[in-house]
Amino acid sequence: MNDLNVLDRSPFFRRILSSGWCRVKTTINGNDYDSAYVLVDNIYPELTVFVRGIKHPGSPQAKLFSQM
């Protein structure tokens, strides 16, 4: 069983996807957000709750983000 299968069966993750749990108020570049986010690598599907890595980071900020 891999990570994707575990997430697919996870009631915790289903609540995050349905926005019924874990409201997190954040403001980024003047935009307000209230969803939880999950840091993942590039094997995960493109869902709004996933923050994926940068494949080819160019700037120092992108390189630091990818490293972290």
C-alpha positions as CSV (number, residue, x, y, z in Angstrom):
1,M,0.0,0.0,0.0
2,N,1.4,3.4,-0.9
3,D,0.7,7.0,0.4
4,L,-2.0,7.6,-2.2
5,N,-4.0,4.5,-1.1
6,V,-3.7,5.5,2.5
7,L,-4.9,9.1,1.8
8,D,-7.8,7.7,-0.3
9,R,-9.0,5.6,2.7
10,S,-8.4,8.3,5.3
11,P,-11.4,9.9,7.0
12,F,-9.1,12.7,8.1
13,F,-8.1,13.6,4.6
14,R,-11.7,13.4,3.3
15,R,-12.6,16.0,5.9
16,I,-9.8,18.2,4.6
17,L,-10.9,17.8,1.0
18,S,-14.5,18.6,1.9
19,S,-13.4,21.7,3.8
20,G,-15.3,20.5,6.8
21,W,-12.3,20.6,9.1
22,C,-9.2,22.4,9.8
23,R,-10.0,26.0,8.8
24,V,-6.8,28.0,8.7
25,K,-7.0,31.7,8.0
26,T,-4.1,32.9,5.9
27,T,-3.4,35.9,3.7
28,I,-1.0,35.5,0.8
29,N,-0.3,38.3,-1.7
30,G,-3.4,40.1,-0.4
31,N,-5.7,37.1,-1.0
32,D,-7.5,35.5,2.0
33,Y,-7.6,31.7,2.3
34,D,-9.2,29.5,4.9
35,S,-8.3,26.0,3.8
36,A,-5.7,23.5,5.1
37,Y,-2.8,22.6,2.8
38,V,-0.7,19.5,2.6
39,L,2.9,19.5,1.4
40,V,3.5,16.7,-1.1
41,D,5.9,15.6,-3.7
42,N,5.2,15.5,-7.4
43,I,3.6,12.0,-7.5
44,Y,0.4,13.4,-6.0
45,P,-2.5,14.6,-8.2
46,E,-3.1,18.3,-8.7
47,L,-5.6,19.1,-6.0
48,T,-6.1,22.5,-4.4
49,V,-5.2,21.2,-1.0
50,F,-1.8,19.9,-2.2
51,V,1.3,22.1,-2.4
52,R,3.7,20.4,-4.7
53,G,7.4,20.9,-5.1
54,I,9.0,22.9,-7.8
55,K,10.6,20.5,-10.4
56,H,13.2,23.0,-11.7
57,P,13.7,25.8,-9.2
58,G,15.5,28.8,-10.7
59,S,15.4,31.6,-8.1
60,P,17.0,31.4,-4.7
61,Q,13.5,31.5,-3.1
62,A,12.3,28.6,-5.3
63,K,15.5,26.6,-4.4
64,L,15.0,27.2,-0.7
65,F,11.3,26.2,-1.0
66,S,12.2,23.0,-2.7
67,Q,15.0,22.2,-0.3
68,M,12.7,22.7,2.7
